[in-house]
Amino acid sequence: MAAPSKVLSQSVSPNTSVLVDDVSINFKIGVKSKEQKTNLFGFSKQETRVIEAVKKVSFTAERGEVIGLIGTNGSGKSTLMRAVAGLEMPTSGSVYATDKPVLLAIGASLIRDLSGSKNILLGCLAMGMSLEEARAVHPQIVEFSGLGDSIELPMRTYSSGMSARLRFSITTAVPREILIIDEALAVGDADFRTKSAERIQELKEAAGTVFLVSHSMKDIHNNCTRVLWLNKGDMMADGNPKEVVNAYKEFRAAK
């Protein structure tokens, strides 16, 4: 079971919300032995291979920043953000945060057999709201999601886009100190993506910290104040969005 992000000490800058200190994350997987030997029960023996998903990554995040994470599939972006959210235990190094980070991902699940309306209440309660507070924000979540009468239907009847819109609407209904959005902006029509971008800016202006994991360089350019580029677990660059994105594009074009 992963440990939650540790609380930042008072010695860190008062504007810092997240500190990632020399974090590495390894996974062990079983692979078939080249010799294909079998044991007494007829099962093939497996070798253990270590996958270095994240390699000695360090950075700090400040309040009011929208930090984009870019890189090809398997670069370690989502794994690193799961560690920041306290859902993945680093093999070495530490993650510190001023508040519990909230992860919004395409795969984040609500209860499929319940209506969207009931899932709003459950989602709000899970985020620490009282039932009274959840009921108070319910209308604005429904309106922002744009689901209309479908909000009373079971979520199993929703398309992936409808589900993603509801998850985003619930998670961002109130300002979050630290919010992680993993590809969740990639789903939905153009109007909802515009609304989502505006909501991200509102969160930033409320002095929150937003991490945005995306393969869309347009979303990164339009929303982020800073970009981290990971490649095969290594931090390749950390800086100005335009400069980092251009370096990433040149790197990919040269391959």
Secondary structure, DSSP 8 states (H G I E B T S, - for coil): -----EE--TTS-TTEEEEEEEEEEEEEEEEE-TT--B-TTS-B-EEEEEEEEEEEEEEEEETT-EEEEE-STTSSHHHHHHHHTTSS--SEEEEEESS--EEEETT----TTSBHHHHHHHHHHHTT--HHHHHHHHHHHHHHHT-GGGGGSBGGGS-HHHHHHHHHHHHTSS--SEEEEESGGGSS-HHHHHHHHHHHHHHHHTT-EEEEE-S-HHHHHHH-SEEEEEETTEEEEEE-HHHHHHHHHHHHHH-
